[in-house]
Amino acid sequence: MMILLSIIVIGLSIFEVKGMWRKKQKKEMIVYMVLVFITITFGWFYISNPYAPSFSVMVLKLLGFEV
């Protein structure tokens, strides 16, 4: 499942980056690639163990809030 997620996200990203490259939108490409990396990272995080606490719960516990 993780491989399928990665293939879909990377495939769509290549399609989008080609359009940005033609328009010479280099700053937008960098921001887009960072967001793609974050998407893949969170996708892998949630798919690898769906029963683990979510990222938002971990952050709230780190900040000292009761969840």
Residue, then its C-alpha position, 0 to 999 in steps of 0.5 A: m500500500m505504501i508503494l502504491l501511495s508513493i507511485i501515485v504521488i510521485g507520478l502526479s508530481i512529475f506531471e505538475v513539475k513539468g508544467m512548472w518547469r516550462k513556465k520557469q516557476k522555480k520558486e513554486m517548484i521548490v515549495y511544491m516539492v517540499l509539500v510532496f515530501i511532507t505528503i509522502t512522509f505523513g502517508w507512510f507514517y499513517i499507513s505503516n501503523p494505522y492504530a498508532p496515535s495520530f501526529s496531532v495527538m503526539v504534538l498535543k501530548l508534547l505540548g502538555f495537553e491532555v488528550 
